[in-house]
Amino acid sequence: MITWKRNLYICWIGSFFTVAGMNLVIPFLPLFIKQLGLHGYEEIEIWSSLAFCSTFITAAIFSPIWGKLADKHGVKPMLIRASLGMAVVVTLMGFVQNVFQLVALRFLMGIVSGFLAAAIILVATQTPSNMSGRALGILSTGGVAGTLIGPVFGGLLADFIGFRQVFWVTGIFLVLTFIIVLFIKEEKKDLAKTKEKAKAADLEKNPFFWKIALRIFVLTFVLQAALMSIQPILTLYVSDIAGKTSFIAFLAGIVTAVSGISNMIAAPYLGKLSDQLGPQKVLQFSLIAVAIMLAMHAFVGSVWQLIVLRFLLGFGLGGLIPAINTYLKKIVPQSLTGKIFGYNQTAQYIGNVAGPLAGGLIASKLGIPYVFIISCCLLLFNALWLLLFRRRMNKQQHTTHLEG
């Protein structure tokens, strides 16, 4: 089998195990914190939020560091470090005696994490340019599948074997990821070649390159914040629409999962379309489509209308982050891939924190429908930002790797 395809499949399996494992604990995290000795509702909510966000905060700080080390020492060592490090930290979470220890380990989790970012870098650098969009689209479905299966499996396990035991099961998932990663074959490339080093050094000193990179980072942040802003209120919204029913949790689960199913279906095809038409065009179309469907969320009259919209939304979601990664792959030389992807991952992590906080605040002050409306406006702003960016790139061609 061709090396890059072999590595893509391994990274997909590793991404699935990693995300599924990490999502096993999400459904019962507040209940576990309560079990650690906290009883006040507000106190539990505060510590649950801190435990959830702490991983993203430290991950945002350390992601560029790991990316730079990947450029210097290779991506495979970063995959090994992330999978083994997370396995140890998550297993230790099953032994904590108080909430302070739990939050401290969640902070440490962010420091040692970075498997998905490293997997993206490996696939982006090894895949031929004319197939990078499809490959990155396929890779993204591994994380989406883990997001879908992890919470369901975690909730069932918590009921049958207990909270602490779920952390240990998660550790086993991450150990499996570590074992799988050992079979990756990283192509040895002499990054010390004079021409390659000179090209990368010149590009790093070029302010135009950093203006382009900064625009992409901002686009990633706004996109992720807009999408994540609806996460804290989605279950409450289902409850408001459904009225009195004993199946709220079940309906909320369907609403949450259904967009992931269509995302998995669409991502490889939109990735292939990115290879044919260019990732910027696919990204712009997807931004507009997702923005319109999010706005429609605010006006649904039944849960089934919401489920249909969420399913359609997933088709657009499949053309967002993979398209950004494909574009970065096209404009960044290989010796800078880890560093630039690390910065972009930082922007995504910050969006993961800012989005839910903003969504909860907007819902409490204005009402849940306004969260969808404001998220729609942010995505439309991103689409306009991207359009202006494309026009500027068409006017100002550069003599380096950059492509309009």
Buried (B, 14 or more C-beta within 10 A) or exposed (E): EEEBBBBBBBBBBBBBBBBBBBBBBBBBBBEBBBEBEBEEEEEBEEBBBBBBBBBBBBBBBBBBBBBBBBBEEBBBBBBBBBBBBBBBBBBBBBEBEEBEBBBBBBBBBBBBBBBBBBBBBBBBBBBEEEBBBBBBBBBBBBBBBBBBBBBBBBBEBBEEEBBBEBBBBBBBBBBBBBEBBEEBEBEEEEBEEEEBEEBBEEBBEBEEBBEBBEBBBEBBBBBBBBBBBBBBBBBBBBBEBBEEEEEBEEBBBBBBBBBBBBBBBBBBBBBBBBBEEBBBBBBBBBBBBBBBBBBBBBEBEEBBBBBBBBBBBBBBBBBBBBBBBBBBBBBBBBBBBBBBBBBBBBBBBBBBBBBBBBBBEBBEEEEBBBBBBBBBBBBBBBBEBBBEBBEEBEEEEBEBBBBB
